Amino acid sequence: MNHSAAHRRILVACGVLLAGCVAADPPSADTVAGITADGLQSAMAAAFADAERQTGIARADLKLQSAEIVTWPDGSLGCPRPGGMYTQSLVPGYRIRIQAGDKVLDYHASARGQQVLCPPGRAVEPIVGEAM
């Protein structure tokens, strides 16, 4: 067998393998990262429950200002404490802002359920976001 015939067989075999890979629909990035609309709803429910505890304001009087699917720049979830050490990898999650009287409470959460109420002046903007 000459080299060109061997190369053709290799290319045909690669094409067959690649065709099998392309046939299946790849999962969306949100599914792979664990980000879902249900996850956002759960994060919102947890944020509202905490806002009610923190402020003493009834749930009916708390207003959703915004809820977003985001990617945090590191393990601090966009709310680093001075001198804190955090994982240096992107963290998929959520940002929920709740109006409580004259205050806006800024909740940052991971897709895995970790949540933090970020005080004013300490929040770091997410690097990627999709408004809900």
C-alpha distance (Angstrom), angle and dihedral (degrees) to the residues before:
residue distance angle dihedral
M1 . . .
N2 3.80 . .
H3 3.82 125.0 .
S4 3.80 96.3 -103.4
A5 3.83 92.1 54.6
A6 3.82 90.4 49.1
H7 3.82 90.7 49.3
R8 3.81 91.0 50.1
R9 3.82 91.0 52.3
I10 3.79 91.1 49.9
L11 3.81 91.3 48.8
V12 3.81 91.9 48.3
A13 3.83 91.0 49.5
C14 3.82 90.6 48.7
G15 3.80 90.5 48.6
V16 3.81 91.6 52.1
L17 3.81 91.1 49.5
L18 3.80 93.1 47.1
A19 3.80 92.7 47.2
G20 3.81 89.0 57.6
C21 3.80 90.5 51.2
V22 3.78 94.6 49.4
A23 3.80 94.8 48.1
A24 3.82 94.3 73.1
D25 3.78 119.4 72.0
P26 3.79 109.3 -116.6
P27 3.80 115.7 -125.6
S28 3.77 114.9 -101.6
A29 3.81 118.1 -100.7
D30 3.81 89.9 -114.8
T31 3.81 92.1 56.3
V32 3.78 92.5 46.9
A33 3.80 91.4 50.8
G34 3.81 92.7 47.0
I35 3.78 92.5 -112.4
T36 3.79 114.9 143.1
A37 3.78 138.7 154.9
D38 3.82 87.0 -113.5
G39 3.81 88.8 54.7
L40 3.79 89.5 52.8
Q41 3.81 90.2 50.0
S42 3.82 90.2 51.5
A43 3.82 91.4 48.5
M44 3.81 89.7 49.7
A45 3.82 91.9 50.5
A46 3.81 90.8 50.7
A47 3.82 91.2 46.9
F48 3.82 92.7 50.5
A49 3.82 91.4 48.1
D50 3.81 90.8 50.8
A51 3.81 92.7 44.5
E52 3.79 89.4 53.7
R53 3.84 90.7 50.5
Q54 3.81 93.6 44.1
T55 3.79 97.2 48.3
G56 3.79 105.9 24.9
I57 3.81 87.6 -130.5
A58 3.81 114.1 138.1
R59 3.81 116.2 -108.4
A60 3.81 90.5 -117.0
D61 3.81 89.9 60.5
L62 3.81 95.7 49.5
K63 3.81 115.0 93.5
L64 3.77 128.6 -153.3
Q65 3.80 107.5 -125.6
S66 3.83 96.5 178.1
A67 3.81 142.8 -21.1
E68 3.79 121.9 -164.5
I69 3.77 141.4 174.5
V70 3.80 104.9 -129.3
T71 3.78 144.7 163.5
W72 3.80 115.7 -124.0
P73 3.82 117.4 -145.2
D74 3.83 94.0 -128.1
G75 3.80 146.0 -13.0
S76 3.81 92.4 -66.7
L77 3.83 87.7 78.0
G78 3.79 89.0 -131.9
C79 3.80 92.6 -57.4
P80 3.80 107.9 91.1
R81 3.79 119.6 -177.0
P82 3.81 115.1 -137.6
G83 3.81 107.9 -91.3
G84 3.83 92.5 8.7
M85 3.81 122.3 144.0
Y86 3.80 117.4 -139.4
T87 3.78 139.1 177.5
Q88 3.79 109.5 -91.6
S89 3.77 99.1 -135.4
L90 3.77 134.6 98.3
V91 3.80 113.8 -89.2
P92 3.81 120.0 -156.1
G93 3.77 113.0 -142.1
Y94 3.77 150.9 112.0
R95 3.79 141.2 -75.4
I96 3.79 118.5 -151.8
R97 3.80 123.8 -177.0
I98 3.78 118.4 -165.3
Q99 3.80 126.1 -169.4
A100 3.83 108.8 -137.4
G101 3.77 108.7 178.5
D102 3.80 106.5 -61.0
K103 3.85 93.2 -16.7
V104 3.78 131.3 84.1
L105 3.81 113.8 -146.3
D106 3.80 112.8 -151.3
Y107 3.82 113.0 -153.3
H108 3.80 120.7 -170.5
A109 3.81 118.9 -167.7
S110 3.77 140.2 176.8
A111 3.80 124.1 -132.7
R112 3.82 86.5 -111.9
G113 3.80 92.5 62.6
Q114 3.81 103.4 -98.6
Q115 3.80 108.7 139.8
V116 3.80 134.4 -175.7
L117 3.80 132.8 -174.6
C118 3.79 101.8 -134.4
P119 3.81 114.6 -147.9
P120 3.82 120.0 -132.1
G121 3.79 113.5 -83.3
R122 3.81 96.1 23.4
A123 3.81 101.0 74.9
V124 3.79 120.0 112.7
E125 3.79 116.0 -156.8
P126 3.81 117.1 -111.6
I127 3.77 115.9 -109.6
V128 3.81 97.2 -135.0
G129 3.76 127.5 24.6
E130 3.74 144.2 172.3
A131 3.79 116.9 -166.4
M132 3.80 117.1 -132.4
